[in-house]
Amino acid sequence: MSLTPFTKQQLLPQEEKLEVSRQRSDLFIGIPKETSYQERRICLTPDAVNSLTAHGHRVMIESEAGESSSYSDKEYSDAGAEITMDTKKVFSCPVILKVEPPTEKEIEMMKHETLLISAIQLKTQKKEYFEALAAKKITAMAFEFIKDEDGSYPAVKLLSEIAGTASVLIAAELMINQKIGKGLLLGNITGVPPTEVVIIGAGTVAEFAARTAIGLGANVKVFDNSITKLRRLQNNLNQRIFTSTIQEKSLLKALMRCDVAIGAMRGKNRTPIIVSETMVEHMKRGAVIMDVCIDTGGCFETSEITTHEKPTFVKNNVVHYCVPNIPSRYSKTASMSLSNIISPFLLQMAENGGLESSIRCNNGFKNGIYFYHGLLTNKSIADWFSLPYTDINFITF
């Protein structure tokens, strides 16, 4: 007969099982009017607002915030949003939704412990921006960092799709512009040689630029140093097109013949200059350069940042279009795309029981967080600006 009431197995250390409760959380979301230069988008469409309010959440929108995207205050009001002209009142909401990152003045209007969801646009930020977030103990999430189930970045991909498609459509407009165009239709008309389009890069922007150009009937040539990207682009297009690694002689030959050249190259920091000024000088008179990657420096040596009001300049007899925020030109389409990404995340966050539960349950959501209650949790930002870094996985919730 055993002298102990417990078996040997029962005396061994056992795994403790804690119940993880998921209680639904109600959100109170504030959407201020965008004040950044040339920013015309809004984060949520009236349909998305209606979906949120139907689930019991509150949405407060600053008056005329959706006007630039062709959404009226009445549409938002009918969808269940509260409309106000008081900017401070909107910024006092526990959750703030913005397209552009807030200014330091706007951060001052926020309450402590606010959840900010916006773009971060790391290339344009200064150290003071992050210090202001830290002072208010703000939790911040960037669209660019949110990951999907397949590990891709949905916001970046969608906006790249718009930029790629738009680059060809804008080039078609410029080619028939009375002042700077040469009256050439971008396409393939019977008996007329097709338009020649050169695309530098083979990512998402390049893929959708190629799709659009091919759809119009143009001859497309794509250059990139990654054979993997070139192969993937051909597979995605489901047809064989001219592809090549970037070699100066073959690229120059293609540029000399092309009517449109699209820069869609991306680098880790600054976009590498692929096309020198000498190569631009050899291009056709009246040819169009669309430098889509101008926001990270541009891949044409002759590129200079332009605006939506004055989008082009002519250099070496070649038309240059170098606007850094192309999706904002198509504000309604871009707003719908952003809304399709953000609204499911917000609904999921509420169903999970709030921010902390969502960080535990969703790695894509966690990846989007770069500030957590005033602590910087993104290592690349910390290294870039020489700021203290805290691993979000080591923070106790």
Helices and strands as residue ranges (DSSP letters): H 8-11, E 28-31, H 46-54, E 58-62, G 67-69, H 73-78, E 82-84, H 87-91, E 95-97, H 104-109, E 115-118, G 122-124, H 127-135, E 139-142, G 143-145, H 154-175, E 196-200, H 204-216, E 219-223, H 227-237, E 242-244, H 248-257, E 260-263, H 277-281, E 288-291, G 292-296, E 312-315, E 318-321, G 326-330, H 331-352, H 355-361, H 363-368, E 369-372, E 375-376, H 379-385, G 392-394
